[in-house]
Amino acid sequence: MKKAEQSEVTRGALLKAACELFTERGYADTATEDIAQRAGVTRGALYYQFRDKFGLFRAVAEDLNLHIVQKVLSAMQPDQEEQKDLWDQIVRAGTEAFLDACLDPAVQRIVLIESVAVLGWEEEQALDEKYGLGVVRGAIQALMDIGLLAPQPLEPLARLILSVEREAARYSARTDDIPTARKEMGATLERLLDGMRVRN
């Protein structure tokens, strides 16, 4: 195996082990020694790949954000065999996919609960800019272009909708009855977003 390939395998093993341990124990109670041991590598290899535990946590959070975005974009793709209302395709399918992706225990613990505390507000905003915000901007612009959403400033609305959806997911992650919270939040978001739709 080439050095670059070995490095990629090591990085993948560390990300997987860190994700598991951060989910099980949280950031504060996870030691780098435990991550290296679970990944089957040395601590030196961990520090070669990532500057420190903070850098590793950020990389895990970034991977999870990318996973969420991929799920949402996939759900929003039109099904060639089934003709759906474009609002349903973009808004309902996208929102449902986001909320479902946020049921993953790793997403709940790392992205929704610990990320702001560990990374800080600015780093959290940087991840939003890189991932979720772009998807929301694109969806809003598409809806305005086809006349399902009234023309209006894009940026404030995109940030507001992303914040609302993240808060809905955080609420579900922190409650004792996650399935009920997920169902109720899905219905509430649907009513809220449907109120913005332009109807002919």
C-alpha positions as CSV (number, residue, x, y, z in Angstrom):
1,M,0.0,0.0,0.0
2,K,1.3,3.4,-1.0
3,K,2.1,6.0,1.8
4,A,-0.7,8.3,0.7
5,E,-3.2,5.4,0.7
6,Q,-2.0,4.2,4.2
7,S,-2.4,7.8,5.4
8,E,-6.0,7.9,4.2
9,V,-6.8,4.6,5.8
10,T,-5.3,5.8,9.1
11,R,-7.3,9.1,8.9
12,G,-10.5,7.1,8.2
13,A,-9.9,4.8,11.2
14,L,-9.3,7.8,13.5
15,L,-12.4,9.6,12.3
16,K,-14.5,6.5,12.8
17,A,-13.1,5.8,16.3
18,A,-13.4,9.4,17.3
19,C,-17.0,9.6,16.1
20,E,-17.9,6.5,18.1
21,L,-16.2,7.7,21.3
22,F,-17.4,11.3,21.1
23,T,-20.9,9.9,20.7
24,E,-20.6,7.5,23.6
25,R,-18.7,9.7,26.0
26,G,-18.8,13.2,24.8
27,Y,-15.8,15.4,23.9
28,A,-14.6,16.2,27.5
29,D,-14.5,12.5,28.6
30,T,-12.8,11.2,25.5
31,A,-9.0,10.9,25.6
32,T,-6.8,10.9,22.5
33,E,-5.2,7.7,23.8
34,D,-8.6,5.9,23.7
35,I,-9.2,7.2,20.2
36,A,-5.8,5.9,19.0
37,Q,-6.3,2.6,20.7
38,R,-9.8,2.0,19.2
39,A,-8.5,3.1,15.8
40,G,-5.6,0.6,16.1
41,V,-2.9,3.3,15.6
42,T,-0.3,5.1,17.7
43,R,-0.9,8.5,19.3
44,G,1.9,9.8,17.1
45,A,-0.2,8.8,14.0
46,L,-3.2,10.7,15.5
47,Y,-1.2,13.8,16.0
48,Y,0.3,13.5,12.5
49,Q,-3.2,13.4,11.0
50,F,-4.7,16.0,13.3
51,R,-3.1,18.8,15.3
52,D,-5.0,17.9,18.5
53,K,-8.3,16.5,19.9
54,F,-10.0,19.8,18.9
55,G,-8.9,19.4,15.3
56,L,-10.1,15.8,15.3
57,F,-13.5,16.8,16.7
58,R,-13.8,19.5,14.1
59,A,-13.1,17.0,11.3
60,V,-15.7,14.6,12.7
61,A,-18.3,17.4,12.9
62,E,-17.4,18.4,9.4
63,D,-17.9,14.8,8.1
64,L,-21.3,14.6,9.8
65,N,-22.4,17.9,8.4
66,L,-21.4,16.7,4.9
67,H,-23.4,13.5,5.5
68,I,-26.5,15.5,6.4
69,V,-26.2,17.7,3.3
70,Q,-25.8,14.6,1.1
71,K,-28.9,13.1,2.5
72,V,-30.9,16.3,2.0
73,L,-29.7,16.9,-1.5
74,S,-30.5,13.3,-2.4
75,A,-34.0,13.6,-1.0
76,M,-34.6,16.8,-3.0
77,Q,-33.7,15.2,-6.3
78,P,-36.8,14.7,-8.5
79,D,-37.9,11.2,-9.0
80,Q,-38.3,10.6,-12.7
81,E,-41.0,7.9,-12.2
82,E,-43.1,9.9,-9.8
83,Q,-44.3,13.4,-10.5
84,K,-44.3,15.4,-7.3
85,D,-45.3,19.0,-6.5
86,L,-42.1,21.0,-6.6
87,W,-42.8,22.5,-3.2
88,D,-43.1,19.0,-1.8
89,Q,-40.0,17.9,-3.5
90,I,-37.9,20.7,-2.3
91,V,-39.4,21.8,1.0
92,R,-41.1,18.8,2.5
93,A,-38.6,16.1,1.2
94,G,-35.6,18.2,2.2
95,T,-36.9,19.0,5.7
96,E,-37.9,15.4,6.4
97,A,-34.5,14.2,5.2
98,F,-32.8,16.8,7.5
99,L,-34.8,15.8,10.5
100,D,-34.3,12.1,9.9
101,A,-30.5,12.6,9.4
102,C,-30.5,14.3,12.8
103,L,-31.9,11.2,14.5
104,D,-28.5,9.6,14.2
105,P,-27.0,9.5,17.7
106,A,-23.6,10.8,16.4
107,V,-25.3,13.8,14.8
108,Q,-27.3,14.5,17.9
109,R,-24.4,14.4,20.3
110,I,-21.7,15.9,18.2
111,V,-23.4,18.3,15.8
112,L,-26.5,19.4,17.7
113,I,-25.4,19.3,21.3
114,E,-21.6,19.5,21.7
115,S,-20.5,21.3,18.5
116,V,-21.2,24.9,19.7
117,A,-19.6,24.4,23.1
118,V,-16.5,22.7,21.7
119,L,-15.9,24.6,18.5
120,G,-17.3,28.0,19.5
121,W,-19.8,30.1,17.7
122,E,-17.5,31.3,14.9
123,E,-16.4,27.8,14.0
124,E,-20.0,26.6,14.1
125,Q,-21.0,29.4,11.8
126,A,-18.2,28.5,9.4
127,L,-19.5,24.9,9.2
128,D,-23.0,26.3,8.5
129,E,-21.6,28.5,5.8
130,K,-19.8,25.6,4.2
131,Y,-22.6,23.1,4.3
132,G,-26.2,23.7,5.3
133,L,-26.5,27.4,4.4
134,G,-25.6,26.7,0.7
135,V,-28.3,24.1,0.4
136,V,-31.0,26.3,2.0
137,R,-29.9,29.3,-0.2
138,G,-30.2,27.1,-3.3
139,A,-33.6,25.8,-2.3
140,I,-35.0,29.2,-1.6
141,Q,-33.7,30.6,-4.9
142,A,-35.2,27.7,-6.8
143,L,-38.6,28.3,-5.1
144,M,-38.5,32.0,-5.9
145,D,-37.4,31.3,-9.5
146,I,-40.5,29.1,-10.1
147,G,-42.9,31.5,-8.3
148,L,-43.6,29.3,-5.2
149,L,-42.0,31.8,-2.9
150,A,-42.4,35.6,-3.1
151,P,-39.2,37.5,-4.2
152,Q,-37.4,38.8,-1.1
153,P,-33.8,39.1,0.2
154,L,-32.2,35.7,0.1
155,E,-29.6,35.8,2.9
156,P,-31.8,36.8,5.8
157,L,-34.4,34.1,4.9
158,A,-31.8,31.4,4.4
159,R,-30.2,32.0,7.8
160,L,-33.6,32.2,9.5
161,I,-34.8,28.9,8.0
162,L,-31.5,27.1,8.7
163,S,-31.7,28.3,12.4
164,V,-35.3,27.2,12.7
165,E,-34.5,23.7,11.3
166,R,-31.4,23.3,13.5
167,E,-33.4,24.3,16.6
168,A,-36.1,21.8,15.7
169,A,-33.5,19.1,15.4
170,R,-31.8,20.1,18.7
171,Y,-35.2,20.0,20.5
172,S,-35.7,16.5,19.3
173,A,-32.2,15.4,20.3
174,R,-32.6,16.7,23.8
175,T,-36.0,15.3,24.7
176,D,-36.7,11.9,26.3
177,D,-39.3,10.9,23.7
178,I,-37.3,11.4,20.5
179,P,-39.8,9.7,18.1
180,T,-42.7,11.9,19.3
181,A,-40.6,15.0,19.2
182,R,-39.5,14.2,15.7
183,K,-43.0,13.7,14.5
184,E,-44.3,16.9,16.2
185,M,-41.4,19.0,15.0
186,G,-41.9,17.7,11.4
187,A,-45.5,18.7,11.4
188,T,-44.8,22.1,13.0
189,L,-42.1,22.9,10.5
190,E,-44.4,21.8,7.6
191,R,-47.1,24.2,8.8
192,L,-44.6,27.0,9.3
193,L,-43.0,26.7,5.9
194,D,-46.3,26.1,4.1
195,G,-47.4,29.5,5.3
196,M,-44.7,31.1,3.1
197,R,-45.8,29.4,-0.1
198,V,-47.3,31.5,-2.8
199,R,-50.6,29.9,-4.0
200,N,-52.2,30.6,-7.3
